Amino acid sequence: MKCAERGGHTAAEVIEETVTGKAVGWPVDGGFLLLARTADDALLIWLGVGRGVRNWCGDAEARVSEFARAIGCNRLRIEGRKGWQRILPHWTRVGDDLELPLP
C-alpha cells in the first residue's frame, strides 16, 4: 500500500473502492494494477505496482486496452509519478496524468 500512500491515497480508500466495485484489481505478470472507469469514459489505471515493469508493461497495456474498449471506454489514463512518461513515451501528458486514446 506504500505506492497508494505516495500517490495520496490511503489503504482504506483502496479497499473501499475495490469492495464497492468502483475499482477492479488486474493481475499482470510480475505486477498488479487497480483500474476504475471514470465518468468521462476513460479507464483509469489508478495504481500500478510490480517488479520488472518494462518487461510486462507492453502486454498489460494491450490487454487493458482491449478490456477498456469492450466496456465502452475511449482512452486509458494513468495517475502516477512522472517516471511513467519514460516507460510510456507514446502516452500524452494531460495535466498531472498520462492518457492514451483508444482506436
ChimeraX attribute file (.defattr): number of C-alpha atoms within 10 A of each C-alpha:
attribute: neighborCount
match mode: 1-to-1
recipient: residues
	/A:1	13
	/A:2	11
	/A:3	15
	/A:4	17
	/A:5	12
	/A:6	11
	/A:7	14
	/A:8	8
	/A:9	15
	/A:10	15
	/A:11	12
	/A:12	10
	/A:13	12
	/A:14	18
	/A:15	12
	/A:16	13
	/A:17	15
	/A:18	16
	/A:19	11
	/A:20	9
	/A:21	11
	/A:22	13
	/A:23	19
	/A:24	17
	/A:25	16
	/A:26	15
	/A:27	14
	/A:28	18
	/A:29	14
	/A:30	13
	/A:31	16
	/A:32	16
	/A:33	18
	/A:34	18
	/A:35	24
	/A:36	20
	/A:37	20
	/A:38	13
	/A:39	8
	/A:40	9
	/A:41	15
	/A:42	22
	/A:43	26
	/A:44	23
	/A:45	23
	/A:46	21
	/A:47	21
	/A:48	21
	/A:49	17
	/A:50	14
	/A:51	11
	/A:52	11
	/A:53	17
	/A:54	10
	/A:55	11
	/A:56	15
	/A:57	19
	/A:58	13
	/A:59	13
	/A:60	19
	/A:61	14
	/A:62	11
	/A:63	12
	/A:64	19
	/A:65	20
	/A:66	13
	/A:67	13
	/A:68	22
	/A:69	17
	/A:70	10
	/A:71	11
	/A:72	12
	/A:73	21
	/A:74	17
	/A:75	18
	/A:76	24
	/A:77	23
	/A:78	23
	/A:79	16
	/A:80	19
	/A:81	13
	/A:82	12
	/A:83	8
	/A:84	15
	/A:85	16
	/A:86	9
	/A:87	13
	/A:88	16
	/A:89	10
	/A:90	11
	/A:91	18
	/A:92	14
	/A:93	15
	/A:94	10
	/A:95	7
	/A:96	10
	/A:97	17
	/A:98	23
	/A:99	21
	/A:100	19
	/A:101	13
	/A:102	13
	/A:103	7
